[in-house]
Amino acid sequence: MTPRTHLCPSCRRDLPPVAFGAHARKRDGRDTYCRACKADRQRAYRATARGRELARESGRRAKARRRATSGAPRGASPAA
């Protein structure tokens, strides 16, 4: 592993830092898994019953936040 690459523990490849997502709490500022492996892990988790339910719940909360902050009913045109 050279100083300008990171090793992904999942696929075991040395990749440039740009192949890893940002992670503010990590010392180097990069995620542990490369973007491709992280997407695969997320896809696999969301295929489980628990993952699907948590994704739905998260979507519902986000929708409620958007509606609460917008103030206008959905589909309403702005006043001219």
GUROZA-427380 format. One line per field, with one value per atom (N, C-alpha, C): x, y, z. Coordinates in steps of 0.02 Angstrom, whole numbers, plus 50000, padded with zeros to 5 digits. Layout:
N
X	X; ...;
Y	Y; ...;
Z	Z; ...;
***
This chain:
80
X	50043; 50000; 50045; 50037; 50077; 50041; 50076; 50045; 49986; 49982; 49928; 49871; 49868; 49813; 49785; 49724; 49692; 49673; 49674; 49654; 49583; 49540; 49470; 49470; 49445; 49446; 49398; 49351; 49303; 49329; 49350; 49374; 49450; 49484; 49557; 49596; 49572; 49608; 49636; 49696; 49725; 49695; 49661; 49627; 49647; 49641; 49657; 49604; 49621; 49574; 49508; 49507; 49444; 49394; 49416; 49371; 49332; 49348; 49316; 49275; 49217; 49175; 49204; 49178; 49201; 49174; 49214; 49193; 49227; 49188; 49216; 49250; 49230; 49259; 49322; 49339; 49400; 49460; 49517; 49576; 49594; 49590; 49608; 49549; 49490; 49432; 49397; 49417; 49388; 49355; 49304; 49268; 49313; 49294; 49333; 49327; 49266; 49253; 49249; 49271; 49267; 49193; 49180; 49111; 49073; 49106; 49073; 49054; 49100; 49086; 49033; 49035; 48985; 48916; 48912; 48847; 48822; 48866; 48846; 48821; 48855; 48835; 48767; 48757; 48693; 48637; 48649; 48600; 48579; 48629; 48615; 48575; 48591; 48554; 48482; 48473; 48405; 48363; 48394; 48357; 48328; 48351; 48324; 48260; 48219; 48157; 48170; 48218; 48234; 48260; 48301; 48327; 48273; 48225; 48170; 48127; 48112; 48070; 48104; 48168; 48204; 48208; 48216; 48219; 48151; 48096; 48029; 48018; 48037; 48029; 48069; 48129; 48171; 48139; 48111; 48078; 48017; 47980; 47921; 47942; 47995; 48018; 48042; 48078; 48103; 48045; 47995; 47936; 47900; 47893; 47861; 47901; 47967; 48009; 48002; 48001; 47994; 47927; 47875; 47809; 47805; 47836; 47834; 47873; 47926; 47967; 47943; 47906; 47886; 47829; 47782; 47727; 47671; 47686; 47634; 47613; 47549; 47528; 47562; 47570; 47604; 47564; 47598; 47565; 47537; 47541; 47515; 47563; 47536; 47579; 47593; 47653; 47670; 47627; 47612; 47571; 47610; 47576; 47611; 47605;
Y	49941; 50000; 50062; 50103; 50165; 50220; 50273; 50326; 50360; 50355; 50388; 50342; 50284; 50238; 50214; 50188; 50159; 50088; 50044; 49975; 49966; 49942; 49927; 49858; 49851; 49786; 49735; 49758; 49712; 49682; 49723; 49697; 49687; 49710; 49701; 49734; 49790; 49826; 49891; 49908; 49974; 50023; 50073; 50122; 50192; 50240; 50310; 50336; 50384; 50411; 50435; 50457; 50481; 50424; 50361; 50304; 50290; 50327; 50318; 50380; 50371; 50427; 50466; 50525; 50567; 50540; 50547; 50526; 50575; 50622; 50676; 50653; 50597; 50575; 50533; 50515; 50477; 50524; 50502; 50544; 50568; 50523; 50543; 50573; 50575; 50605; 50561; 50498; 50452; 50393; 50365; 50307; 50245; 50194; 50132; 50091; 50085; 50045; 50089; 50062; 50101; 50110; 50157; 50174; 50114; 50074; 50016; 49964; 49950; 49901; 49927; 49991; 50020; 50017; 50030; 50025; 49953; 49904; 49834; 49815; 49839; 49824; 49855; 49917; 49951; 49915; 49895; 49860; 49794; 49758; 49695; 49706; 49758; 49772; 49792; 49833; 49854; 49798; 49743; 49685; 49645; 49657; 49623; 49658; 49622; 49651; 49712; 49707; 49764; 49823; 49811; 49866; 49901; 49862; 49893; 49935; 49909; 49947; 50011; 50008; 50069; 50119; 50096; 50142; 50176; 50138; 50167; 50219; 50201; 50246; 50310; 50304; 50362; 50407; 50377; 50415; 50452; 50419; 50452; 50513; 50505; 50561; 50619; 50604; 50657; 50693; 50655; 50685; 50732; 50710; 50752; 50815; 50810; 50869; 50918; 50892; 50936; 50972; 50937; 50968; 51020; 51006; 51051; 51116; 51111; 51170; 51209; 51178; 51213; 51262; 51243; 51287; 51286; 51273; 51271; 51199; 51187; 51119; 51096; 51031; 51002; 51016; 51038; 51052; 51122; 51161; 51229; 51273; 51315; 51361; 51422; 51452; 51511; 51571; 51613; 51672; 51722; 51751; 51798; 51869;
Z	50000; 50000; 50000; 49951; 49948; 49987; 50005; 50044; 50009; 49944; 49908; 49889; 49919; 49907; 49973; 49971; 50029; 50012; 50061; 50051; 50074; 50030; 50047; 50079; 50141; 50173; 50142; 50103; 50074; 50009; 49962; 49897; 49895; 49948; 49955; 49899; 49873; 49820; 49847; 49823; 49837; 49787; 49813; 49771; 49791; 49744; 49762; 49811; 49851; 49901; 49872; 49810; 49781; 49770; 49774; 49766; 49830; 49884; 49948; 49964; 49993; 50012; 50070; 50082; 50137; 50203; 50255; 50322; 50371; 50397; 50437; 50501; 50529; 50593; 50584; 50525; 50513; 50508; 50530; 50530; 50460; 50411; 50343; 50305; 50335; 50303; 50252; 50248; 50199; 50233; 50199; 50225; 50225; 50262; 50266; 50203; 50176; 50116; 50054; 49997; 49935; 49917; 49873; 49856; 49828; 49786; 49756; 49809; 49854; 49907; 49955; 49970; 50015; 49984; 49919; 49884; 49885; 49875; 49878; 49947; 49999; 50068; 50082; 50060; 50071; 50033; 49972; 49932; 49966; 49992; 50025; 50089; 50126; 50188; 50173; 50122; 50105; 50077; 50058; 50034; 50092; 50153; 50211; 50234; 50272; 50296; 50340; 50384; 50428; 50389; 50339; 50298; 50259; 50232; 50195; 50241; 50301; 50348; 50370; 50386; 50407; 50350; 50289; 50232; 50222; 50229; 50224; 50279; 50340; 50397; 50387; 50363; 50350; 50297; 50245; 50193; 50220; 50264; 50294; 50335; 50375; 50416; 50373; 50319; 50275; 50242; 50221; 50189; 50238; 50300; 50351; 50364; 50366; 50376; 50318; 50257; 50198; 50201; 50218; 50220; 50277; 50333; 50390; 50375; 50337; 50323; 50263; 50218; 50157; 50172; 50214; 50231; 50181; 50119; 50067; 50054; 50038; 50022; 49958; 49954; 49896; 49833; 49781; 49717; 49711; 49764; 49761; 49723; 49680; 49642; 49685; 49677; 49716; 49696; 49744; 49731; 49689; 49641; 49596; 49619;
***
